[in-house]
Amino acid sequence: MSGLSWAMDIHEQCKAAGVAFFFKQAGLNPVYRGKSRQLKHHHGGDWGEWPVEWRARNFPKAFQVQAI
């Protein structure tokens, strides 16, 4: 698997297993589905630049605050 395909494959596996997945950085010039994506932010840190399918920031239930 090349580019970010491996990360998105893991993301799908985590969703299927009910496991949290947190994708932090895409890199400056990530490749996804055979296309290079030029991002402005260093290391791809601006989440707003990412395609929607890359936006995965889940937290384990133990880290989520419970409303009282």
N, C-alpha and C positions, 0 to 999 in steps of 0.2 A: 504494500500500500504506500502511496506517495503523498507528499504534502500533508494537509490536515485531515485527509480521509481516515487515517488511523484514529485520530482523536474523536471524530464524529461517530466512528464505528463503536468505540468504547462508550460514548455517550448513549447510543441506542441500546447497548447491552446493559448499561446501568439502569436506564428507564425500564427495560423489560424485567430486570431483577428487583426493582424498587429501591435501588441504591443511589445515594446522592452523587452528583458529578459536578465538579467545579472547573470550568475552563477559564484560565486566567489571562494568558497572553497568546496572541496569534502570530507574533513576529512581525517584522517590518514589511516583508514581501511574501506573505503566505500564498501557497498554491492549494487550491481546492477544486476538485472535479476538473483537473487539467488546466485551470485558468489561474494566472497570477493575479492577485488582488493587491493593488498599490494602496497602502494605508499611510496616512499622514503622521499619525502619532508613533513615536519611537516604540518599538516592540509591540505595536498593535494594542496599546493600552487604552485607547478610547473606544469603549464598547459600542458607542453610537455609529462607528464606522463599519462594524461587522455586519455581515448578512444575518438575518434573524436566526437561521439554523445553527449559527455558532454560539449564540447567546445562552449559555448554560451555566448557571451559578446556583446550584442547589446546595443546601446545607443538611447534614444529618439531623434527624428529629431531636436528638439529644442537645443540639445547639440552638434549637428554636425556642423562643420565649413563649411560655404558655400564658394566655390571658386569664386573669382571675375574675 
